[in-house]
Amino acid sequence: MSYRFNSLLFIVLFSGHCFAQHVEYNFGAGSGLYHYLSDKSHRMSLSYSFLNTSLGYRGPQISYMNDPNGEKSGFSFQFFAGVKKVTIHNLLWGIDVEFQSLQSKKNILYVFAYDSSYASTGHCTLTNRYIDLFPYIGKRILIKNMYFDITGGFELAMGFFNSQQFDHAVINSTGQILQADIKSKGYGHNAMDGRFRLQSLTRFDKHWGISLGYAWGLTNLDGQNDPNHSHSRYASIGINYVLQKK
């Protein structure tokens, strides 16, 4: 019994020495380019769309986009914090928790009103905000005094917040301006988005570094039963501050 206990203790201590050299905590912020991609049959509707409005109808004027997902990028940003373990063989694994505000844009070419349609000029911006969990594994490469962490994993973005859709269109024939600012969990809101992400972190000194990432959305954001398919893409850059604990 004593032999087995000593053997088990040796394995645990040896494993801890080999596989948990130290722990690092990282904090940072960043920005990037976020947009949607689709299959060929649906791709044209990502580049432009039309604005529905109750113009000409008695009552309050209501405007909204028929499909707010866009192939152009708006202003996106994120804040993040995380923890990782680094082994003596420079293998690493960890998890980041992020707040993401991701925005896409698309053009408005037509306004469909109560009684007719009008050629128009304008744009729609759609912003979704997420709490994102990014567990990952990877490898650290050391070159002189620089650290290169190459990681990959599956991230889960959870849309607990209302989406924001801002529409601005000008009717070409009359110059009339139509605007809408819609905050809701309705059409255009993404409740959840699963993505595969590759990321690199380059550290120039003990604490500061720059991260680059690219995420491929795997979730059909038009809805699983929708024949169209829209998937998110996000290229990001961030500034990281790292604290190391032995």
TORVOLO-666589 format. One record per residue (C-alpha): residue in three letters; x, y, z. Coordinates in steps of 0.1 Angstrom, whole numbers, padded with zeros to 4 digits, always signed. Layout:
N
ALAXYZ ...
***
This chain:
246
MET+0000+0000+0000 SER+0028+0024+0009 TYR+0046+0015-0023 ARG+0016+0023-0044 PHE+0010+0056-0025 ASN+0047+0067-0030 SER+0045+0057-0067 LEU+0013+0078-0072 LEU+0029+0107-0053 PHE+0060+0105-0075 ILE+0039+0105-0107 VAL+0018+0135-0095 LEU+0049+0155-0085 PHE+0068+0146-0117 SER+0038+0155-0138 GLY+0035+0188-0120 HIS+0071+0195-0127 CYS+0069+0186-0164 PHE+0035+0200-0173 ALA+0030+0231-0151 GLN+0062+0252-0152 HIS+0044+0285-0146 VAL+0011+0304-0150 GLU+0005+0336-0169 TYR-0023+0361-0167 ASN-0030+0384-0196 PHE-0052+0415-0200 GLY-0057+0436-0231 ALA-0079+0454-0256 GLY-0081+0454-0294 SER-0100+0461-0325 GLY-0106+0445-0359 LEU-0126+0439-0390 TYR-0159+0420-0387 HIS-0183+0410-0415 TYR-0204+0382-0428 LEU-0198+0357-0457 SER-0224+0336-0474 ASP-0229+0311-0502 LYS-0230+0323-0538 SER-0268+0323-0540 HIS-0271+0346-0510 ARG-0239+0367-0514 MET-0255+0396-0533 SER-0279+0403-0504 LEU-0249+0408-0481 SER-0235+0437-0502 TYR-0268+0456-0504 SER-0304+0455-0492 PHE-0336+0475-0490 LEU-0352+0495-0462 ASN-0388+0488-0453 THR-0407+0518-0441 SER-0443+0528-0432 LEU-0438+0561-0452 GLY-0472+0571-0466 TYR-0491+0552-0440 ARG-0511+0570-0413 GLY-0495+0566-0380 PRO-0459+0566-0366 GLN-0432+0560-0392 ILE-0413+0527-0387 SER-0383+0517-0407 TYR-0362+0485-0406 MET-0339+0465-0429 ASN-0350+0433-0445 ASP-0316+0417-0439 PRO-0291+0437-0418 ASN-0261+0413-0420 GLY-0234+0429-0441 GLU-0202+0419-0460 LYS-0185+0452-0451 SER-0168+0459-0418 GLY-0177+0486-0393 PHE-0160+0496-0360 SER-0154+0466-0338 PHE-0135+0463-0305 GLN-0129+0439-0276 PHE-0116+0438-0240 PHE-0102+0405-0227 ALA-0086+0388-0197 GLY-0072+0353-0195 VAL-0050+0327-0179 LYS-0026+0302-0194 LYS-0002+0274-0183 VAL+0031+0270-0200 THR+0051+0237-0196 ILE+0089+0233-0196 HIS+0084+0220-0232 ASN+0068+0253-0241 LEU+0034+0237-0247 LEU+0006+0259-0234 TRP-0032+0259-0228 GLY-0055+0284-0213 ILE-0087+0304-0216 ASP-0097+0340-0224 VAL-0129+0357-0215 GLU-0138+0386-0237 PHE-0163+0414-0242 GLN-0168+0419-0280 SER-0187+0446-0298 LEU-0187+0435-0335 GLN-0202+0456-0363 SER-0209+0450-0400 LYS-0221+0474-0427 LYS-0241+0472-0459 ASN-0255+0495-0485 ILE-0291+0505-0489 LEU-0302+0508-0526 TYR-0340+0509-0523 VAL-0367+0520-0499 PHE-0399+0501-0499 ALA-0427+0523-0486 TYR-0464+0517-0480 ASP-0475+0524-0515 SER-0443+0523-0537 SER-0405+0518-0539 TYR-0378+0544-0543 ALA-0342+0542-0555 SER-0321+0554-0526 THR-0286+0558-0512 GLY-0275+0549-0477 HIS-0262+0523-0454 CYS-0270+0500-0425 THR-0248+0492-0396 LEU-0255+0461-0374 THR-0238+0458-0340 ASN-0239+0426-0319 ARG-0222+0425-0284 TYR-0210+0392-0269 ILE-0195+0376-0239 ASP-0169+0353-0255 LEU-0151+0322-0241 PHE-0120+0311-0259 PRO-0103+0280-0246 TYR-0071+0271-0266 ILE-0040+0250-0268 GLY-0008+0259-0285 LYS+0030+0262-0287 ARG+0055+0288-0276 ILE+0085+0296-0298 LEU+0115+0315-0284 ILE+0137+0335-0307 LYS+0164+0355-0288 ASN+0145+0377-0264 MET+0111+0374-0281 TYR+0082+0351-0274 PHE+0058+0338-0301 ASP+0027+0320-0288 ILE+0007+0302-0316 THR-0027+0290-0304 GLY-0059+0277-0317 GLY-0093+0267-0303 PHE-0131+0269-0305 GLU-0147+0300-0291 LEU-0183+0305-0280 ALA-0197+0340-0283 MET-0230+0345-0263 GLY-0252+0374-0273 PHE-0267+0384-0239 PHE-0272+0420-0251 ASN-0296+0437-0275 SER-0283+0441-0311 GLN-0283+0476-0325 GLN-0293+0483-0361 PHE-0288+0519-0374 ASP-0302+0527-0409 HIS-0297+0559-0429 ALA-0311+0563-0464 VAL-0317+0592-0487 ILE-0344+0589-0514 ASN-0327+0599-0546 SER-0358+0616-0563 THR-0369+0637-0533 GLY-0338+0640-0510 GLN-0359+0628-0481 ILE-0339+0613-0453 LEU-0350+0582-0435 GLN-0333+0570-0403 ALA-0339+0542-0378 ASP-0321+0532-0347 ILE-0333+0498-0334 LYS-0322+0481-0303 SER-0337+0446-0298 LYS-0332+0409-0297 GLY-0352+0406-0329 TYR-0340+0401-0365 GLY-0303+0406-0368 HIS-0296+0396-0332 ASN-0272+0367-0328 ALA-0280+0348-0296 MET-0249+0325-0300 ASP-0220+0322-0325 GLY-0195+0294-0325 ARG-0162+0301-0342 PHE-0128+0285-0348 ARG-0100+0309-0340 LEU-0062+0309-0347 GLN-0042+0335-0328 SER-0006+0346-0323 LEU+0009+0366-0295 THR+0043+0383-0299 ARG+0060+0396-0267 PHE+0088+0421-0271 ASP+0096+0422-0233 LYS+0085+0406-0201 HIS+0050+0422-0200 TRP+0039+0437-0233 GLY+0029+0421-0265 ILE+0008+0423-0297 SER-0018+0397-0306 LEU-0032+0389-0340 GLY-0063+0366-0345 TYR-0087+0354-0372 ALA-0120+0336-0364 TRP-0142+0316-0387 GLY-0178+0315-0378 LEU-0194+0280-0379 THR-0229+0290-0370 ASN-0255+0299-0396 LEU-0265+0333-0384 ASP-0296+0334-0407 GLY-0310+0305-0386 GLN-0304+0268-0388 ASN-0336+0262-0408 ASP-0329+0291-0432 PRO-0319+0280-0467 ASN-0295+0310-0468 HIS-0262+0308-0449 SER-0244+0337-0433 HIS-0212+0331-0413 SER-0192+0356-0394 ARG-0155+0364-0399 TYR-0134+0385-0376 ALA-0097+0396-0380 SER-0084+0412-0349 ILE-0054+0429-0334 GLY-0048+0436-0297 ILE-0024+0449-0271 ASN-0016+0425-0243 TYR-0002+0430-0208 VAL+0011+0398-0192 LEU+0018+0389-0156 GLN+0037+0358-0148 LYS+0034+0336-0117 LYS+0059+0309-0109 
***
